[in-house]
Amino acid sequence: MESQVRDHPEKGRFELDIDGRIAVARYARQGATLVITYVEAPPVLRGTGAAGQLMTSIMESARAEGLKVRPLCGYAAAWIRRHKQYHDLLA
């Protein structure tokens, strides 16, 4: 499953479109911190790795921009706990 993640700063969300189905991560920027408030995927995408693909892209984007990440969403926090290579990005 390869699809492009797009950042929509005007909407405060990242989107991953897979065959017309959109997984979303809502966020707010607070200075140099990206606060992830909510991650959701449509039922048809759950269990496919779509939300993980979305999170990987968000974390790589944060790293490239020199941002820290604060996961308020339970899914995002659990995902980051399981991916130690991104622990240095935690705010």
C-alpha positions, 0 to 999 in steps of 0.5 A: 500500500503506497500512497502519498501523505499530504499536509493541509495546514489550512485544515490542521491535518495530514491526509492519506488517500487510499483509493478514495478513502482518507485516513486523517491525523489532526494537529496543531502547531505550537511553536516548534511542536506538532501536537497530534490531537486525533488520528482516524482511519475509515473502517475499511482501512483499519488493520491495513497499516494505513494509520501507521503509514500516516504516522511514519510520514508525519514523523519524518516530516517533523524530523525534516522540519526540525519539529518536536511532536506531542501526541495527545491522541491515544493511537499516536502515543501508542504508535510512537512508543512502539517506534523507538527511532522517533523517541528523540522527536517527543516534546 
